[in-house]
Amino acid sequence: MKICAIVAEFNIFHRGHAYLLNQIRLKGYSHIVAIMSGNFVQRGDAAIISKQARVKAALRNGVDLVIELPTTKVLATAEKYAFYAVKLINCLGCVDAIAFGSESGSLEKLKTIKKALKAASFGEILKENLKNGITFSVARSKAVSKILNLPEIEKDIKMPNNILAIEYLKALETLNSNILPVTIKRLENPEKYLSASQLRELIFKNDKSYKNYVPQSSWNIIEEEIKFKRAPVNFFSSDRAVIPKLRSLSLEEISKLPDISEGIENRIYKSIKNACTVREIIFKAKTKRYSLSRIRRIILCAFLGINSEIAAMPPKYIRILGIGEKGLDILKKAKLSTQLPIVSKYSDALKFSKPLFDLESQYTDLYHSLTPKIFPCGLEKQFKLIKDDIIDL
C-alpha cells in the first residue's frame, strides 16, 4: 500500500481534479487521502456547494479518505494554510507522498524558489521593494529573482498554484517530514479544462455548459444541490446577511482580526461604514499594499467571528468527513501511527475539544444563512460520515 495525500477544495470538482488523481495513480500510489476545506475556502469566500456535496464528489471520483482542514486554518495566509494542511497529513504518520499541481511542473525549480525565500537577505530585499509602492506579490517575485539572478523566474513565483506548491515544500522542511513531494503540471487546454473559478461563474449565471468540464457524478451532485436550494452560495452577493454583522463591529474588534497590521484596520473600518455591498467594502479597502485575497479573508473572518486568538488555536484532532472504497485501509494504518486523535462525529470530538467543534458548528450555521434557502442551526452536530464506494473516473 502506497498512500499519497493532496490538499484540495474541490470547489467544484472538475476534470483537472480527475486528471490529478489519475496521474497520482499512474505514479504507483494505491490510496489517496484528501485534506479538504470545509464550507469556506482559502481565497476568502464561501464554497459554492456544501462540504457534504464536495466530499461526495471527491469519493465518487477516486479519493479514498477525506479529512477536514479547520476553517480557522483555511482562512489564513497561503503559508499558514499550507503548513497546517501538511501538518495534518504528517500527523497521520502513514502517508508516503503529497502531490500538488503547479504551473511550473518542475519540482527542482520550486525547490530553488523555496531556498531563495528562506535566504537571509530575502526579508531586507522585500522591504526595499515594498518601499517603491509595488504590490506584495510583485515585490516578493522581484526579491526572489534578484537573489537567484534569474529575471525570468519572476512569473513563476506569482502563479497561484506555484505559490501553494512552494509553501507545501516549506512546510515539509519545517516539520522535518519524510513525506515525499510530487508535483504535477497543470494542463492548459480551454477546450477540455476550465478552472474552478470559471466554472463557478457559469453556475452563478445558470449556464449549464459547465457540464462539459466536470465528471458526470460531479454534475449530478451540483444539480441536486441547486434543485433543493442548498446552492449556489455566493458570499459576495449576500449583502443583507453579511453587512449588518460587519457594521456592528467596532474599530477595536476589527483590529483583533487575523492578518491585521500596518493600520489596515482603519481602512477596513472606513470601508464598512461607507460601502453598501460586500464587494464594495472589499474593493474600497484594497490597495497595492493590501491584496484582494487578504482583504477578502479578513472580511470573511469578521463575518464568522474569527479573531487572532481563535485563529491561533491548533487542531486537537483529525476529523474524517468521508471514506471511500479503500479508505478503511488508510484508517487502519493511521490508527497505529497517528499523532492526533481521529474523529468522525460530534460525540468523538467532544472528548478532545468541544470548543473547537462548537466553533466549526457556528461557521456551518452562518454558511447556511447564505444558501438560497436558509436552513436551521445545528446541522454540523448532525453530520454523519459520508461513505461511498462508487468510483467514477
Buried (B, 14 or more C-beta within 10 A) or exposed (E): EEBBBBBBBBBBBBBBBBBBBBBBBEEEBBBBBBBBBBBBBBBBBBBBBBBBBBBBBBBBBBBBBBBBBBBBBBBBBBBBBBBBBBBBBBBBBBBBBBBBBBBBBBBEBBBBBBBBBEBEEBEEBBEEBBEEEBBBBBBBBBBBBBBBEBEEBBEBBBBBBBBBBBBBBBBBBEBEBEBEBBBBEBBEEEEEBBBBEEBBEBBBEEEEEBBEBBBEBBBBBBBBBBEEEBBBBBBBBBBEBBBEBBEEBEEEBBBBBBBBEEEBBEBBBBBBEEBEBBBBBBEBBBEEBBBBBBBBBBBBBBBBBBBEEBBEBEBBBBBBBBBBBBBEBBBEBBEEEBEBBBBBBBEBBEEBBEEBBBBBBBBBBBBBBBBEEEBEEEBBBEBEBBEBEEBBE
